[in-house]
Amino acid sequence: MNRQRNRGRVTLAVIAAVCAAAALPGQAHAADGPAAYTFDPAATTVQGTETNADAAELKPGSVYRSSIKDGQKLYYRLELDDRTDAYVSAVAVPKTGGKVAYGDGITISIRDLDDTECGSENAHFESAEFPRPIAAYADRTVEKDSTTCAASGTYNVLIERESEATSSPEAWDLELRFENEPAPKDGASLPTEAPENWPSASPAPPSGKQKRSGGTSFYDATSLESGEWVDAIEPGQTLFYRVPVDWGQQIFTTAALSNSGKSTDYLGNALALALDNPMGGHVADATLSYSGAPNSVALDPLPPVAYENRYDSGTDVSAMRFAGWYYLSVTLSPEVAEDYGNDPIGLTLKVKVVGDSKASPYQGDAGIFGVTDDDRDMARSGQSAPEAGKSDTMRTVAAAGIGAGSVLVLGLGAWMLLARRRAVPAAPGGQSPYGGPPQAW
């Protein structure tokens, strides 16, 4: 009876692990329209406060969910040392089907307790006036021979929302991330001036189109490497992809819509293309007009990833300061449905990463600010982060299942042997039927 119970426990454990792996989130499509933004399931819910004295603390390496109403100014708290550069990003996610205007958006800043601004960035919808996730980040960097924002202690994160009176008043969801940048290598002599020139000619991507379906968020973005990738996008939908870009490498990106035979009506800013860095900091964007014929748009050439890019006054160059996963998001205006219907339109992404990888400037593990062999494998296979985690879990489950099966087989064999020996009558003279003296069990 005990053997039966133990066997059942092992079987149930394996089944539970399989079910847990199968339940990991991935891209989901609602039956009545584009899928909603998929938040990181590990995110902790936190409420921003309108007074900094009551602000909740954010921990490094963590992801949070929050929300912000029209006109609100919300505080969160950080505890920083006097050596480490820190970054906080915010992804603002308006409700699907709402209305936004050109100047609607958020501003995020890190401030010391004297309200001195250490770093800030804003994100607005601008000419692509339709709801979609937009991202921005703020930094606290410790600069040599400067006392501004250099002390250890408490700092404030301030997120401000601005919306026009004609925009939808509903609260926007927020996804927040706080990361510390690894320290540079001991004794490393890193450049302190931004580059002035870099290659700007966009190279041709490898030939041959391949199918890759985009994710719904930064969390489940589909991994890409250099190539020409084919997908389809619905009006109002945002698709996310991610590309590993190492130190010394450049990324070039073009997005194209296929033709549609349903209309020839012109729609300006029909598609919005954006690039964000590994910390969720905005790098560059572009919009595409559409009139039913094939059309494409490319991001402006960007410099190779380099530590010294942070010293450039331009936000597009400055944001290319980390290696890691760079995120592409593509949104098709919901207004496209009015003239072209709700059916998906063909989308092609041409991605090219050029340049040899250079050594990391950091000491120790680079964390999200580096590219690993596993990252390159995911880019080749097209796995998102949750899919890669699911594969790891399934391998663990398979190993556990094989181990449990081996234990069961060995245990069953021993049980059968014991039963067989007990069933055989003793030989004359008290000897074992197998020869030799009697066995003690």
PyMOL commands that set and color helices and strands:
alter all, ss='L'
color gray80, all
select helices_A, chain A and resi 2-22+52-54+307-311+315-318+336-340+373-381+385-423+428-430
alter helices_A, ss='H'
color red, helices_A
select strands_A, chain A and resi 44-45+62-68+73-80+86-93+105-111+117-124+134-140+153-162+172-180+209-211+222-223+227-233+238-245+250-257+267-276+282-290+295-298+324-332+345-354
alter strands_A, ss='S'
color yellow, strands_A
deselect
rebuild
show_as cartoon
